[in-house]
Amino acid sequence: MEIKVLGPGCANCKRLYEETEKALRQLGLDAKPAKVEKIDEIVAHGAMMTPALVINGEVKSSGRIPSQRELTNWLATAAMKE
């Protein structure tokens, strides 16, 4: 599973990264999100606002920090597809 947190390193970007790691631990998934901080790479994903979360190439959220329920749902669904 490919998980990316997009953002320039702001407080909300760091929080999304931490919340994503927390959701992965809750689900018992052995995956580590990647931090994408370069603006050109962020734009290449089609995310116009940060923080953004990309799971397996699909932008799941942009411009906000999703709830733990959303995060665990998206990650569990992605894990089932593998």
Buried (B, 14 or more C-beta within 10 A) or exposed (E): BEBBBBBEEEEEBBBBBEBBBEBBEEBEBEBEBEEBBEEEEBEEBEBEEBBBBBBBEEBBBBEBBBEEEBBBBBBEEBBEEE
